[in-house]
Amino acid sequence: MKVRPLRDRVLVKPLTEKEVVKAEKEVVKGGIIIPDTAKEKPNEGEVIAVGSGRVLEDGKVHPLDVKKGDKVIYSKYGGTEIKIEGEEHILMKEEDILGIIS
């Protein structure tokens, strides 16, 4: 199944914790072990597909700043989670993307 985002929407595949380099340790200073279920999901992902762009008030289409293959940081509660062929993806507006990781 293929999904093509419309207009200013972006399809992002969240990176797993193994793919995200974390500086934090699983055991905090007091010796408390944080279980996997209590850990926050990483807010990093890879852009899988992008829409045609944002339509401005004068009718012109402004292209998106992100492109397929970019690694991005997105807002924690941005977008809609969907499953494509059993894998988690997030469909969000470009404005929910906070930055591109280079």
C-alpha positions in Angstrom: 0.0 0.0 0.0 1.3 3.5 -0.9 0.3 6.7 0.9 0.8 10.0 -0.8 0.3 13.0 1.6 -1.8 15.9 0.3 -0.7 19.5 0.3 1.4 20.4 3.4 1.2 17.0 5.0 4.3 14.8 5.6 4.5 11.0 6.2 7.1 10.2 8.9 8.3 6.8 10.1 9.4 7.2 13.8 12.8 5.9 14.6 13.1 3.2 17.2 15.0 3.7 20.4 17.8 1.6 19.0 18.2 3.9 16.1 18.2 7.0 18.2 21.5 7.7 20.1 20.6 8.5 23.7 22.9 10.0 26.3 20.6 9.0 29.1 21.2 5.8 31.1 18.4 3.4 32.0 19.4 3.4 35.7 19.2 6.8 37.4 21.4 8.1 40.2 19.4 6.6 43.0 19.6 3.1 41.5 16.0 3.3 40.2 15.5 1.3 37.0 13.1 2.8 34.5 11.0 0.2 32.7 10.6 0.3 29.0 6.9 1.1 29.3 7.6 4.3 31.2 10.2 5.7 28.8 9.2 8.4 26.4 9.1 7.6 22.7 11.7 9.4 20.7 10.4 12.3 18.7 12.7 11.6 15.7 11.8 10.1 12.5 12.5 9.7 8.8 10.4 11.4 6.1 8.9 8.8 3.9 6.8 11.0 1.6 5.8 14.7 1.3 2.8 16.5 -0.2 2.9 19.0 -3.0 3.2 22.0 -0.7 1.2 24.6 1.2 -1.3 26.7 -0.8 -1.0 30.4 0.1 -3.8 32.9 0.2 -3.0 34.1 -3.3 -3.4 30.6 -4.7 0.4 29.9 -5.2 1.8 26.7 -3.9 4.8 27.1 -1.6 7.0 23.9 -1.6 7.8 22.2 1.6 11.2 22.6 3.3 11.5 18.8 4.1 12.1 16.1 1.5 12.0 12.3 1.4 14.8 10.8 3.4 15.3 13.7 5.8 15.7 12.8 9.5 13.5 15.2 11.5 12.5 16.1 15.0 8.7 16.5 15.4 6.4 17.8 18.2 5.4 15.2 20.8 1.7 15.3 20.1 1.8 16.3 16.4 0.1 14.3 13.7 -2.0 11.2 13.4 -0.6 7.7 14.0 -1.4 5.2 11.3 -0.3 1.7 10.4 1.0 0.9 6.9 1.7 -2.7 6.2 2.0 -3.4 10.0 4.5 -0.5 10.6 3.8 2.6 12.7 3.9 5.9 10.8 2.8 9.4 11.6 0.9 11.7 9.1 1.5 15.3 10.1 1.5 18.9 8.9 4.9 20.3 8.0 4.4 22.9 10.9 4.6 20.0 13.4 8.2 19.3 12.3 10.6 21.3 14.5 13.8 20.7 12.7 15.9 18.6 10.3 18.8 16.6 11.7 21.9 16.8 9.6 
